[in-house]
Amino acid sequence: MIGKELIILEIVHRYMEEYPNSTFYVDNGYTFRKHHIDAIYNMPEPDAEWIYKNPDKYKKESKH
């Protein structure tokens, strides 16, 4: 993983492992919760531009 956005993702992911009820607010108005960060972090190739996108884009799809 390269790029500052992916480094931030790594840091936020580790933090939320310890403090799962936390939120990560970005000054573009987006707020990420642990389930968003987990979904991004666990992608085969994490989205390097995740921090600029609506966190709801990363909701886990239901298996119905």
Number of C-alpha atoms within 10 A of each C-alpha: 12 7 9 11 16 18 13 12 21 15 11 21 21 13 14 19 12 9 12 13 9 14 15 15 12 11 9 10 9 14 15 18 17 19 16 21 23 18 15 23 18 9 10 7 9 14 16 16 11 18 21 13 12 14 18 11 11 17 13 12 6 5 4 3
